[in-house]
Amino acid sequence: MKNSLGYIGENLKKARVARNVTAVSLAEQLGITKSAISSYETGRKSPSIEVAEKICDILNFPMAFFLKENKIKPDFETPTFYRSMSAATKAAREMAEVKLEWLLKLIFLLETFVELPPLNFPDIECPSDPCKISNEFIEDVASQVRRFWGLRDGPISNSVWLLQNNGIVVIRRAFESEHLDAFSKWVDARPYIILGNEKQCAVRSRFDLGHELGHLILHKNVPKAVMQNSHYFNLIEDQAHRFSAAFHFPETSFIQEVVKPSLEKFRLLKKRWKLSIGMMIKRSEHLNLIRAEDAQLFWRNYSRRGWKKSEPFDDVIELEIPKLIHEAIQIVIKEGILSPSDIHYELGLYFSDIEDSAGLPQNFLSSKTAQVIQLAPRIKIETEDKQYAKPAEVLLFKS
């Protein structure tokens, strides 16, 4: 049997992780040993052509994925901020990291032809020790961020578009765990926020976005080792919660508009601020508008009304949808710079995986294939490196 030439073992491991298939399970399906899988993944050996083809069938990847070397090596040394670091979510976190890498490859490809909004991010020096980050400091930082982006103390009409216009890449995609609501990471000096789309609740997703923004600002200098310590992890999560609340509903505005806290008052404020009633109960306690025992009474009444499952207006307030990558792909396809087939070739991934990692609608790329053929000939210049030439555009969205 001939061995497959140029097989990248690292890509085999990523494919397994993306499909949540263990080395033992893959070995059993292939009729080989686990040690053989290990030797493929470490690059000590390459699978035969027959085995390589079976791996493609089992894991549902094109052969090109396993033969394409990753020329772009993003800096993944910065910490990834997850809402849960439990053993139960380990596989989902590893899967999320692999799909983030696919997203980065897509973005690097698009940036060859389309100019994304430049990063306009506040440079605020924050302690590397989370214990030195006080509640007062968080409130002040949230205020500084709003001022930096030219915001006053009123509601933000669209938080996703605000962040996108300032160079933060925001993606909404399905996660493989109900415990992963969102995560964020700095990669090559650009921040990324990945939101889950399972819950489809606008106010909770908006709060998640602010939570991740809090991590990117407050905890940028926190070492990875600190993030893995359970004591610090819980503290860091609480701080990100506090930041999101302060960023979306500043202290001065909250005190002026709430005056006398009540569930009815919070219900009325919800549509205007696009924030949950539960968040406003917590904010009232943080700002000492209610005592701890008063908060317990609020929560009992909150539960009695059935709001733990669904709050008023949850079905009215629209989910904020990221458009940056979606629009960038539309531009390069419409202008004939890249076809969906080109994107598939460059990434070595099926359309479904590209759509998944980038938060695109299902069948988005496959539906564009016929459309491109009908609309216009592709405009491209091919060289040995398969480069394409076309003017760049800046993508901005009005909030």
Buried (B, 14 or more C-beta within 10 A) or exposed (E): EEEBEEBBBEBBBBBBBBBEBEBEBBBEBBEBEBEBBBBBBEEEBBBBBEBBEBBBEBBEBBBBBBBBEBEEEBEBEBBBBBBBBEEEBEBBBBBBBBBBBBBBBBBBBBEBBBEBBEEEBEEBEBBEEBEEBEEEBBBBBBBEBBEBBEBEBEBBEBBBBBBBBBBBBBBBBEBBBEBBBBBBBBBEEBBBBBBBBEBEBBBBBBBBBBBBBBBBBBBBBBEEEBBEBEEBBEBBBEBBBBBBBBBBBBBEBBEEBBEEBBBEBBBEBBBEBBBBBBBBBBBBBBBEBBEEEBBEEBBEEBEEEEBEEEBBBBEEBEBBEBBBBBBBBBBBBEBBBBBBBBBBBBBBBBBBBBBBBBBBEEEBBBEBBEEBEEEEEBEBEEEEEEEBEBEEBEBBBEB
